[in-house]
Amino acid sequence: MTAQKILKILGEWEGFRVGTVGPAPGDPSEVWIELTAENGSGRCSGCGSLSHTVHDSTIQWIRELPVFGKTTWLMITRRRMLCPACGPKLEALTWLDPYSRFS
């Protein structure tokens, strides 16, 4: 089974594509999966409108269910979109509840 097929089974992270996948540096008991945004637009978490302008971004670590008995972390670049109606708001993600640290 290819790595892409395994990742497809693990989950669909709508709006993101899988980047680097591998063991955590210095800790082979953990797996890190890097997710990057597929495009420059995103939905405002306040009103749901589509925005094409990123205000800023930060790296967020999200704990995923274990994979093959290994602790698994998603590393995503979390974007704040500049919404014309609400101002800067976190991008709404269908697969991650607000304030969640687990997917």
N, C-alpha and C positions, 0 to 999 in steps of 0.2 A: 504494500500500500504506500502510495506517495505521500509526501509531507502535506501537499495541498489537499489531498483527500482526507487525511487525518484532521486537518484544520477545518474543513467543511463539516465534518461530523461534530467537532467540538462546539461550534456555534457560529451564528451569523451575526456579525457586528455591523449592522446597517450603517452605511455612510463611511465605512473604514475599510482599508485593505491591510492585509498582513505584511509587515516588513520583516524585521529580523526575528528569528525564533531560535532559542538555544538555552543552555544551562546558565544559571546565574554565575557571574564571575566569582570564583572561590567557593561556590556552594552548589555542588552537583545535585543536591536534593531539591533544588528549585528550578523551575522553568520560567523564562521570561518571553512574552510574546509582545512585540512592538506593533501597535496599530497606528496607521496614519490616515488622515482624512482623504477621501477620494476626490473631493472637489473643493472649491473655494467658498461655496455657499452653505448656509446652515439655517436651521429654524430657531427662532427666538423662544427661550423657555418661558417668557412672560406671556406673549400673545400668540405665538405659533406662526408668525409671519416669516417669510423667507427673507434672509439678508445675504448680500453678496460681499459685505465688508467685515473683515475681522478686526476687532478693536485691539485685542491682545490674546496671548495664549500662555499656558503653563503646562508642565508635565504632571500627570496624575497617575498614580499607581492604584490598580484595582485588583483585588483578590478574586481569582476565578476558582471554580471547582478544581480539585486535584486531577491531574492527568497522569495516568499510569502510576499512581501512588506518589506523585511529586507535587509539592506546593507550586501553584501556578499563579503568575502575576501578569496582568495586562498593563502595558505602559502606553498611555495615549497622550496625545497633545490635545488638551482640553481648551477649546476656543471660546472667547467671549465675542459674540457677534454684535455689531453696531446696528441695533434695530432702529428704524426711523420713528417708531411709535414709543418704544420703551427706553431707548438709550442702550448702553452696553449691558448685555445679558448673556449668561452661559448658553451655549448651544444645547438645544433639546436633543437628547438621545433616546430613541425608542427602546433600546435594550438596557438602559441604566436609569434607575430611579433617582430623583434629585437627592443629593447629599449621600448617596450610596457609596460604600467602599467595596462592595461585593457585587459581582454581576450575576 
